[in-house]
Amino acid sequence: MRSSFKLAGPLALLAGTVILGVLILLPVLLLVGAAEVSAAMLGAMPWLFAGVVGASLVLFGLPALLSRKRAKPGIGFLASATVLGALLWIWSLAFTYESWGILPVILGLLLAGVGIVPVALLAAVVEGAWATLAMLLALMACVYAWRAIGGRLLAGAVARAGERVGQSPGQSPGQGEGAIIEGKVVERD
């Protein structure tokens, strides 16, 4: 009985070390894998960018211009901004990995996850990759523009919905001219 306890101590230590090693190695392998996959997609990034921008302009821009119903195009622009933001992040990860390697990628990801974008911009400037720098800046501008357009369309849709129920824009639902209590309109003071 006593010999089994002597053996359990080193085995538990070995098992704990192996588990800890796997827990440390797994995220590193996932990061390297994500960097490799995004680096393989690097050539397709400009086409993906153009496709998302073009599709969102056709699918959401035209209905927003031609219709008075703007909530769905607003949501569409916000969803497109999210896709463009993910594309910006992946492109930044891939470019930084291809240009400078894994250590700057890890450092960029440690800056709240989004720090990889400034690191990629810095890498583009240092490496003299002006076309990549221009595309990253254009993608950043599109992300912010699409968010602003989507928010503006949704705000307009909410204001228009408020006007339909007899409220002025900016007025919350409980601030109408009067309230209906038991079928009778009761005026407020």
FIRO-274164 format. One record per atom (N, C-alpha, C): residue number from 0; residue in three letters; chain; atom name; x, y, z. Coordinates in steps of 0.2 Angstrom, whole numbers. Layout:
BEGIN
 pos code unit site     x     y     z
 NUM  ALA    A   CA     X     Y     Z
...
//
This chain:
BEGIN
 pos code unit site     x     y     z
   0  MET    A    N     4    -6     0
   0  MET    A   CA     0     0     0
   0  MET    A    C     4     6     0
   1  ARG    A    N     9     6     4
   1  ARG    A   CA    14    12     5
   1  ARG    A    C    18    13    -2
   2  SER    A    N    20     8    -5
   2  SER    A   CA    23     9   -12
   2  SER    A    C    19    12   -17
   3  SER    A    N    13    11   -17
   3  SER    A   CA     8    14   -22
   3  SER    A    C     8    22   -21
   4  PHE    A    N     8    24   -15
   4  PHE    A   CA     8    31   -14
   4  PHE    A    C    15    34   -16
   5  LYS    A    N    20    31   -15
   5  LYS    A   CA    27    33   -17
   5  LYS    A    C    27    34   -25
   6  LEU    A    N    24    30   -28
   6  LEU    A   CA    23    30   -36
   6  LEU    A    C    18    35   -38
   7  ALA    A    N    13    36   -34
   7  ALA    A   CA     8    41   -36
   7  ALA    A    C    11    48   -37
   8  GLY    A    N    15    50   -32
   8  GLY    A   CA    18    57   -32
   8  GLY    A    C    21    59   -38
   9  PRO    A    N    26    55   -41
   9  PRO    A   CA    30    57   -47
   9  PRO    A    C    25    56   -53
  10  LEU    A    N    21    51   -53
  10  LEU    A   CA    16    51   -59
  10  LEU    A    C    11    57   -59
  11  ALA    A    N     9    59   -53
  11  ALA    A   CA     5    65   -53
  11  ALA    A    C     8    71   -56
  12  LEU    A    N    14    72   -53
  12  LEU    A   CA    19    77   -56
  12  LEU    A    C    20    77   -63
  13  LEU    A    N    21    71   -66
  13  LEU    A   CA    22    70   -73
  13  LEU    A    C    16    72   -77
  14  ALA    A    N    10    69   -74
  14  ALA    A   CA     4    70   -78
  14  ALA    A    C     2    78   -78
  15  GLY    A    N     3    81   -72
  15  GLY    A   CA     2    88   -72
  15  GLY    A    C     6    92   -76
  16  THR    A    N    12    90   -77
  16  THR    A   CA    17    94   -81
  16  THR    A    C    15    93   -88
  17  VAL    A    N    13    87   -90
  17  VAL    A   CA    11    86   -97
  17  VAL    A    C     4    90   -99
  18  ILE    A    N     0    90   -94
  18  ILE    A   CA    -7    93   -95
  18  ILE    A    C    -5   101   -96
  19  LEU    A    N    -1   104   -91
  19  LEU    A   CA     1   111   -92
  19  LEU    A    C     4   112   -98
  20  GLY    A    N     9   108  -101
  20  GLY    A   CA    12   109  -107
  20  GLY    A    C     7   109  -113
  21  VAL    A    N     2   104  -113
  21  VAL    A   CA    -3   104  -118
  21  VAL    A    C    -7   111  -118
  22  LEU    A    N    -9   113  -112
  22  LEU    A   CA   -13   119  -111
  22  LEU    A    C    -9   125  -114
  23  ILE    A    N    -3   125  -113
  23  ILE    A   CA     1   131  -116
  23  ILE    A    C     3   130  -123
  24  LEU    A    N     4   124  -125
  24  LEU    A   CA     6   123  -132
  24  LEU    A    C     0   124  -137
  25  LEU    A    N    -6   122  -135
  25  LEU    A   CA   -12   122  -139
  25  LEU    A    C   -14   129  -142
  26  PRO    A    N   -14   134  -138
  26  PRO    A   CA   -15   141  -140
  26  PRO    A    C   -10   143  -145
  27  VAL    A    N    -4   141  -144
  27  VAL    A   CA     2   143  -148
  27  VAL    A    C     1   140  -155
  28  LEU    A    N    -1   133  -155
  28  LEU    A   CA    -2   130  -161
  28  LEU    A    C    -8   133  -165
  29  LEU    A    N   -13   135  -161
  29  LEU    A   CA   -19   138  -165
  29  LEU    A    C   -17   144  -168
  30  LEU    A    N   -13   148  -164
  30  LEU    A   CA   -11   155  -167
  30  LEU    A    C    -7   154  -173
  31  VAL    A    N    -2   150  -173
  31  VAL    A   CA     2   148  -179
  31  VAL    A    C    -2   146  -184
  32  GLY    A    N    -7   141  -183
  32  GLY    A   CA   -11   139  -188
  32  GLY    A    C   -15   144  -191
  33  ALA    A    N   -18   149  -187
  33  ALA    A   CA   -22   154  -190
  33  ALA    A    C   -18   159  -194
  34  ALA    A    N   -11   160  -192
  34  ALA    A   CA    -7   164  -195
  34  ALA    A    C    -5   161  -202
  35  GLU    A    N    -4   155  -202
  35  GLU    A   CA    -3   151  -209
  35  GLU    A    C    -8   151  -213
  36  VAL    A    N   -15   150  -211
  36  VAL    A   CA   -20   150  -215
  36  VAL    A    C   -22   157  -218
  37  SER    A    N   -21   162  -213
  37  SER    A   CA   -22   169  -216
  37  SER    A    C   -17   171  -221
  38  ALA    A    N   -11   169  -220
  38  ALA    A   CA    -5   170  -224
  38  ALA    A    C    -7   167  -231
  39  ALA    A    N   -10   161  -231
  39  ALA    A   CA   -11   158  -238
  39  ALA    A    C   -17   162  -241
  40  MET    A    N   -21   165  -237
  40  MET    A   CA   -27   169  -240
  40  MET    A    C   -24   176  -242
  41  LEU    A    N   -18   178  -241
  41  LEU    A   CA   -16   185  -242
  41  LEU    A    C   -17   188  -249
  42  GLY    A    N   -16   183  -254
  42  GLY    A   CA   -17   186  -261
  42  GLY    A    C   -24   187  -263
  43  ALA    A    N   -29   184  -259
  43  ALA    A   CA   -36   185  -261
  43  ALA    A    C   -39   190  -257
  44  MET    A    N   -36   193  -252
  44  MET    A   CA   -39   199  -248
  44  MET    A    C   -41   205  -252
  45  PRO    A    N   -38   207  -257
  45  PRO    A   CA   -41   213  -260
  45  PRO    A    C   -47   211  -264
  46  TRP    A    N   -48   205  -266
  46  TRP    A   CA   -54   203  -270
  46  TRP    A    C   -59   202  -265
  47  LEU    A    N   -58   199  -259
  47  LEU    A   CA   -63   199  -254
  47  LEU    A    C   -65   206  -252
  48  PHE    A    N   -61   210  -251
  48  PHE    A   CA   -63   217  -249
  48  PHE    A    C   -67   220  -254
  49  ALA    A    N   -65   220  -260
  49  ALA    A   CA   -69   223  -266
  49  ALA    A    C   -76   220  -266
  50  GLY    A    N   -76   213  -265
  50  GLY    A   CA   -83   209  -266
  50  GLY    A    C   -87   211  -260
  51  VAL    A    N   -85   212  -254
  51  VAL    A   CA   -89   214  -248
  51  VAL    A    C   -92   221  -249
  52  VAL    A    N   -87   225  -251
  52  VAL    A   CA   -89   232  -252
  52  VAL    A    C   -95   233  -258
  53  GLY    A    N   -93   230  -263
  53  GLY    A   CA   -98   230  -269
  53  GLY    A    C  -104   227  -267
  54  ALA    A    N  -104   221  -264
  54  ALA    A   CA  -111   218  -263
  54  ALA    A    C  -115   222  -258
  55  SER    A    N  -111   225  -253
  55  SER    A   CA  -115   229  -248
  55  SER    A    C  -118   235  -251
  56  LEU    A    N  -114   238  -255
  56  LEU    A   CA  -117   244  -259
  56  LEU    A    C  -123   242  -263
  57  VAL    A    N  -123   236  -266
  57  VAL    A   CA  -129   234  -271
  57  VAL    A    C  -134   232  -266
  58  LEU    A    N  -133   228  -261
  58  LEU    A   CA  -138   225  -258
  58  LEU    A    C  -141   229  -252
  59  PHE    A    N  -138   234  -250
  59  PHE    A   CA  -140   238  -244
  59  PHE    A    C  -140   245  -246
  60  GLY    A    N  -136   248  -251
  60  GLY    A   CA  -136   255  -252
  60  GLY    A    C  -142   257  -257
  61  LEU    A    N  -143   253  -262
  61  LEU    A   CA  -148   254  -266
  61  LEU    A    C  -155   254  -263
  62  PRO    A    N  -157   249  -259
  62  PRO    A   CA  -163   249  -255
  62  PRO    A    C  -164   255  -251
  63  ALA    A    N  -158   257  -248
  63  ALA    A   CA  -158   263  -243
  63  ALA    A    C  -160   269  -247
  64  LEU    A    N  -157   270  -253
  64  LEU    A   CA  -159   276  -257
  64  LEU    A    C  -166   276  -260
  65  LEU    A    N  -168   270  -262
  65  LEU    A   CA  -174   269  -266
  65  LEU    A    C  -180   268  -262
  66  SER    A    N  -180   267  -256
  66  SER    A   CA  -185   265  -251
  66  SER    A    C  -185   269  -245
  67  ARG    A    N  -191   270  -242
  67  ARG    A   CA  -192   274  -236
  67  ARG    A    C  -190   269  -230
  68  LYS    A    N  -190   263  -231
  68  LYS    A   CA  -189   258  -226
  68  LYS    A    C  -181   257  -225
  69  ARG    A    N  -178   259  -220
  69  ARG    A   CA  -171   260  -220
  69  ARG    A    C  -168   255  -214
  70  ALA    A    N  -172   252  -210
  70  ALA    A   CA  -170   248  -205
  70  ALA    A    C  -166   242  -207
  71  LYS    A    N  -168   238  -212
  71  LYS    A   CA  -165   233  -215
  71  LYS    A    C  -158   234  -218
  72  PRO    A    N  -158   240  -222
  72  PRO    A   CA  -151   242  -225
  72  PRO    A    C  -147   244  -219
  73  GLY    A    N  -149   247  -214
  73  GLY    A   CA  -145   249  -209
  73  GLY    A    C  -142   243  -205
  74  ILE    A    N  -146   238  -204
  74  ILE    A   CA  -143   232  -201
  74  ILE    A    C  -138   229  -206
  75  GLY    A    N  -140   229  -212
  75  GLY    A   CA  -135   226  -217
  75  GLY    A    C  -128   229  -217
  76  PHE    A    N  -129   236  -217
  76  PHE    A   CA  -122   240  -217
  76  PHE    A    C  -118   238  -210
  77  LEU    A    N  -122   238  -205
  77  LEU    A   CA  -118   236  -199
  77  LEU    A    C  -115   229  -199
  78  ALA    A    N  -119   224  -202
  78  ALA    A   CA  -116   217  -203
  78  ALA    A    C  -110   217  -207
  79  SER    A    N  -111   221  -213
  79  SER    A   CA  -105   222  -218
  79  SER    A    C   -99   225  -214
  80  ALA    A    N  -100   230  -210
  80  ALA    A   CA   -95   233  -206
  80  ALA    A    C   -91   228  -202
  81  THR    A    N   -95   223  -199
  81  THR    A   CA   -92   218  -195
  81  THR    A    C   -88   213  -199
  82  VAL    A    N   -90   211  -205
  82  VAL    A   CA   -87   207  -210
  82  VAL    A    C   -80   211  -212
  83  LEU    A    N   -81   217  -213
  83  LEU    A   CA   -75   221  -215
  83  LEU    A    C   -70   221  -210
  84  GLY    A    N   -72   222  -204
  84  GLY    A   CA   -68   222  -198
  84  GLY    A    C   -64   216  -197
  85  ALA    A    N   -68   210  -198
  85  ALA    A   CA   -64   204  -197
  85  ALA    A    C   -59   203  -203
  86  LEU    A    N   -61   205  -209
  86  LEU    A   CA   -56   205  -215
  86  LEU    A    C   -50   209  -213
  87  LEU    A    N   -51   215  -210
  87  LEU    A   CA   -45   219  -208
  87  LEU    A    C   -41   216  -203
  88  TRP    A    N   -44   213  -198
  88  TRP    A   CA   -40   209  -193
  88  TRP    A    C   -36   203  -196
  89  ILE    A    N   -39   199  -200
  89  ILE    A   CA   -36   194  -204
  89  ILE    A    C   -30   196  -208
  90  TRP    A    N   -32   201  -212
  90  TRP    A   CA   -27   204  -217
  90  TRP    A    C   -21   207  -213
  91  SER    A    N   -22   210  -207
  91  SER    A   CA   -17   213  -203
  91  SER    A    C   -13   207  -200
  92  LEU    A    N   -16   202  -198
  92  LEU    A   CA   -12   196  -195
  92  LEU    A    C    -8   193  -200
  93  ALA    A    N   -11   192  -206
  93  ALA    A   CA    -7   188  -211
  93  ALA    A    C    -1   193  -214
  94  PHE    A    N    -2   199  -215
  94  PHE    A   CA     4   203  -217
  94  PHE    A    C     9   204  -212
  95  THR    A    N     7   205  -205
  95  THR    A   CA    12   205  -200
  95  THR    A    C    16   198  -200
  96  TYR    A    N    13   193  -200
  96  TYR    A   CA    16   186  -200
  96  TYR    A    C    21   185  -206
  97  GLU    A    N    18   187  -212
  97  GLU    A   CA    23   186  -218
  97  GLU    A    C    29   191  -217
  98  SER    A    N    28   197  -215
  98  SER    A   CA    33   202  -215
  98  SER    A    C    38   201  -209
  99  TRP    A    N    35   200  -203
  99  TRP    A   CA    40   201  -197
  99  TRP    A    C    40   194  -193
 100  GLY    A    N    35   189  -194
 100  GLY    A   CA    36   183  -191
 100  GLY    A    C    31   183  -185
 101  ILE    A    N    31   178  -181
 101  ILE    A   CA    26   176  -176
 101  ILE    A    C    27   181  -170
 102  LEU    A    N    33   183  -168
 102  LEU    A   CA    33   187  -161
 102  LEU    A    C    30   194  -162
 103  PRO    A    N    30   198  -167
 103  PRO    A   CA    26   204  -168
 103  PRO    A    C    19   202  -168
 104  VAL    A    N    17   196  -171
 104  VAL    A   CA    10   194  -171
 104  VAL    A    C     7   193  -164
 105  ILE    A    N    11   190  -160
 105  ILE    A   CA     9   188  -153
 105  ILE    A    C     9   195  -149
 106  LEU    A    N    14   199  -150
 106  LEU    A   CA    14   206  -146
 106  LEU    A    C     8   210  -148
 107  GLY    A    N     6   210  -155
 107  GLY    A   CA     0   214  -157
 107  GLY    A    C    -6   211  -154
 108  LEU    A    N    -7   204  -154
 108  LEU    A   CA   -13   201  -151
 108  LEU    A    C   -13   202  -144
 109  LEU    A    N    -8   203  -140
 109  LEU    A   CA    -8   205  -133
 109  LEU    A    C   -11   212  -132
 110  LEU    A    N   -11   216  -137
 110  LEU    A   CA   -14   223  -136
 110  LEU    A    C   -21   223  -137
 111  ALA    A    N   -25   220  -133
 111  ALA    A   CA   -32   219  -133
 111  ALA    A    C   -35   216  -139
 112  GLY    A    N   -31   212  -143
 112  GLY    A   CA   -33   208  -149
 112  GLY    A    C   -33   212  -155
 113  VAL    A    N   -34   219  -154
 113  VAL    A   CA   -35   223  -160
 113  VAL    A    C   -28   227  -162
 114  GLY    A    N   -23   226  -157
 114  GLY    A   CA   -17   229  -158
 114  GLY    A    C   -13   226  -164
 115  ILE    A    N   -15   221  -167
 115  ILE    A   CA   -12   218  -173
 115  ILE    A    C   -13   223  -179
 116  VAL    A    N   -18   227  -179
 116  VAL    A   CA   -19   232  -185
 116  VAL    A    C   -14   237  -185
 117  PRO    A    N   -13   241  -179
 117  PRO    A   CA    -7   245  -179
 117  PRO    A    C     0   242  -180
 118  VAL    A    N     1   236  -178
 118  VAL    A   CA     7   233  -180
 118  VAL    A    C     8   232  -187
 119  ALA    A    N     2   230  -190
 119  ALA    A   CA     2   229  -198
 119  ALA    A    C     4   235  -201
 120  LEU    A    N     1   241  -199
 120  LEU    A   CA     2   247  -202
 120  LEU    A    C     9   249  -201
 121  LEU    A    N    12   248  -195
 121  LEU    A   CA    19   249  -194
 121  LEU    A    C    24   245  -199
 122  ALA    A    N    22   239  -199
 122  ALA    A   CA    26   234  -204
 122  ALA    A    C    25   236  -211
 123  ALA    A    N    20   239  -213
 123  ALA    A   CA    19   241  -220
 123  ALA    A    C    23   247  -221
 124  VAL    A    N    24   252  -216
 124  VAL    A   CA    28   258  -217
 124  VAL    A    C    35   256  -217
 125  VAL    A    N    37   252  -212
 125  VAL    A   CA    44   250  -212
 125  VAL    A    C    46   246  -218
 126  GLU    A    N    42   241  -220
 126  GLU    A   CA    44   237  -226
 126  GLU    A    C    43   241  -233
 127  GLY    A    N    40   246  -233
 127  GLY    A   CA    39   250  -239
 127  GLY    A    C    33   247  -243
 128  ALA    A    N    29   243  -240
 128  ALA    A   CA    23   240  -244
 128  ALA    A    C    18   245  -244
 129  TRP    A    N    18   250  -249
 129  TRP    A   CA    14   256  -249
 129  TRP    A    C     7   254  -251
 130  ALA    A    N     6   249  -256
 130  ALA    A   CA     0   246  -258
 130  ALA    A    C    -4   243  -253
 131  THR    A    N     0   239  -249
 131  THR    A   CA    -4   236  -243
 131  THR    A    C    -6   241  -238
 132  LEU    A    N    -2   246  -237
 132  LEU    A   CA    -3   251  -232
 132  LEU    A    C   -10   255  -234
 133  ALA    A    N   -10   256  -241
 133  ALA    A   CA   -16   260  -244
 133  ALA    A    C   -22   255  -243
 134  MET    A    N   -21   249  -244
 134  MET    A   CA   -27   244  -244
 134  MET    A    C   -30   244  -236
 135  LEU    A    N   -25   243  -232
 135  LEU    A   CA   -27   243  -225
 135  LEU    A    C   -30   249  -222
 136  LEU    A    N   -28   255  -224
 136  LEU    A   CA   -31   261  -223
 136  LEU    A    C   -38   262  -226
 137  ALA    A    N   -38   260  -232
 137  ALA    A   CA   -45   260  -235
 137  ALA    A    C   -50   255  -232
 138  LEU    A    N   -48   250  -230
 138  LEU    A   CA   -52   245  -226
 138  LEU    A    C   -54   248  -220
 139  MET    A    N   -49   251  -216
 139  MET    A   CA   -51   254  -210
 139  MET    A    C   -56   260  -211
 140  ALA    A    N   -56   264  -216
 140  ALA    A   CA   -60   269  -218
 140  ALA    A    C   -67   266  -219
 141  CYS    A    N   -67   261  -223
 141  CYS    A   CA   -74   257  -225
 141  CYS    A    C   -77   255  -219
 142  VAL    A    N   -73   252  -214
 142  VAL    A   CA   -76   249  -208
 142  VAL    A    C   -80   255  -204
 143  TYR    A    N   -77   260  -203
 143  TYR    A   CA   -80   266  -200
 143  TYR    A    C   -85   269  -203
 144  ALA    A    N   -84   270  -210
 144  ALA    A   CA   -90   273  -214
 144  ALA    A    C   -96   268  -214
 145  TRP    A    N   -95   262  -215
 145  TRP    A   CA  -101   257  -215
 145  TRP    A    C  -104   257  -208
 146  ARG    A    N  -101   258  -203
 146  ARG    A   CA  -104   258  -196
 146  ARG    A    C  -108   265  -195
 147  ALA    A    N  -105   270  -198
 147  ALA    A   CA  -108   277  -197
 147  ALA    A    C  -115   277  -202
 148  ILE    A    N  -114   274  -208
 148  ILE    A   CA  -120   274  -212
 148  ILE    A    C  -125   269  -209
 149  GLY    A    N  -123   263  -207
 149  GLY    A   CA  -128   259  -204
 149  GLY    A    C  -132   262  -198
 150  GLY    A    N  -128   265  -193
 150  GLY    A   CA  -131   269  -187
 150  GLY    A    C  -135   274  -189
 151  ARG    A    N  -133   278  -194
 151  ARG    A   CA  -138   284  -197
 151  ARG    A    C  -144   281  -200
 152  LEU    A    N  -144   276  -204
 152  LEU    A   CA  -150   273  -206
 152  LEU    A    C  -154   270  -201
 153  LEU    A    N  -152   267  -196
 153  LEU    A   CA  -156   264  -191
 153  LEU    A    C  -159   270  -186
 154  ALA    A    N  -155   275  -185
 154  ALA    A   CA  -158   281  -181
 154  ALA    A    C  -163   284  -185
 155  GLY    A    N  -163   285  -192
 155  GLY    A   CA  -168   287  -196
 155  GLY    A    C  -174   283  -196
 156  ALA    A    N  -173   276  -196
 156  ALA    A   CA  -179   272  -195
 156  ALA    A    C  -182   272  -189
 157  VAL    A    N  -179   273  -183
 157  VAL    A   CA  -182   273  -177
 157  VAL    A    C  -186   280  -176
 158  ALA    A    N  -183   285  -179
 158  ALA    A   CA  -186   292  -178
 158  ALA    A    C  -193   292  -183
 159  ARG    A    N  -192   289  -188
 159  ARG    A   CA  -198   288  -193
 159  ARG    A    C  -203   284  -189
 160  ALA    A    N  -201   278  -186
 160  ALA    A   CA  -206   274  -182
 160  ALA    A    C  -209   278  -177
 161  GLY    A    N  -206   282  -173
 161  GLY    A   CA  -208   287  -168
 161  GLY    A    C  -213   292  -171
 162  GLU    A    N  -212   294  -177
 162  GLU    A   CA  -217   299  -180
 162  GLU    A    C  -223   296  -181
 163  ARG    A    N  -223   289  -183
 163  ARG    A   CA  -229   286  -185
 163  ARG    A    C  -234   284  -179
 164  VAL    A    N  -231   284  -173
 164  VAL    A   CA  -235   283  -167
 164  VAL    A    C  -237   289  -164
 165  GLY    A    N  -235   295  -167
 165  GLY    A   CA  -237   302  -164
 165  GLY    A    C  -232   305  -159
 166  GLN    A    N  -226   303  -160
 166  GLN    A   CA  -221   306  -156
 166  GLN    A    C  -216   310  -160
 167  SER    A    N  -213   315  -157
 167  SER    A   CA  -208   319  -161
 167  SER    A    C  -202   315  -160
 168  PRO    A    N  -197   316  -165
 168  PRO    A   CA  -191   313  -165
 168  PRO    A    C  -187   314  -158
 169  GLY    A    N  -184   309  -156
 169  GLY    A   CA  -180   310  -149
 169  GLY    A    C  -184   309  -143
 170  GLN    A    N  -191   308  -144
 170  GLN    A   CA  -195   308  -138
 170  GLN    A    C  -196   300  -137
 171  SER    A    N  -196   298  -131
 171  SER    A   CA  -197   291  -129
 171  SER    A    C  -204   289  -129
 172  PRO    A    N  -205   283  -129
 172  PRO    A   CA  -212   281  -130
 172  PRO    A    C  -217   283  -125
 173  GLY    A    N  -215   284  -119
 173  GLY    A   CA  -220   287  -113
 173  GLY    A    C  -221   294  -113
 174  GLN    A    N  -218   298  -118
 174  GLN    A   CA  -218   305  -117
 174  GLN    A    C  -223   308  -123
 175  GLY    A    N  -228   305  -124
 175  GLY    A   CA  -233   307  -129
 175  GLY    A    C  -237   313  -126
 176  GLU    A    N  -242   315  -130
 176  GLU    A   CA  -246   321  -128
 176  GLU    A    C  -251   319  -122
 177  GLY    A    N  -253   313  -122
 177  GLY    A   CA  -257   310  -117
 177  GLY    A    C  -256   303  -116
 178  ALA    A    N  -260   300  -111
 178  ALA    A   CA  -259   292  -111
 178  ALA    A    C  -266   290  -111
 179  ILE    A    N  -267   283  -114
 179  ILE    A   CA  -273   280  -114
 179  ILE    A    C  -274   275  -108
 180  ILE    A    N  -279   277  -104
 180  ILE    A   CA  -280   273   -98
 180  ILE    A    C  -287   271   -98
 181  GLU    A    N  -288   264   -98
 181  GLU    A   CA  -294   261   -99
 181  GLU    A    C  -298   264  -105
 182  GLY    A    N  -295   265  -110
 182  GLY    A   CA  -299   267  -116
 182  GLY    A    C  -300   274  -117
 183  LYS    A    N  -298   278  -112
 183  LYS    A   CA  -299   285  -112
 183  LYS    A    C  -292   289  -112
 184  VAL    A    N  -292   294  -116
 184  VAL    A   CA  -286   298  -117
 184  VAL    A    C  -286   303  -111
 185  VAL    A    N  -280   302  -107
 185  VAL    A   CA  -279   307  -101
 185  VAL    A    C  -274   311  -103
 186  GLU    A    N  -275   318  -102
 186  GLU    A   CA  -270   323  -104
 186  GLU    A    C  -265   323   -98
 187  ARG    A    N  -259   325  -100
 187  ARG    A   CA  -253   326   -95
 187  ARG    A    C  -253   333   -93
 188  ASP    A    N  -250   334   -87
 188  ASP    A   CA  -249   341   -85
 188  ASP    A    C  -244   344   -88
//
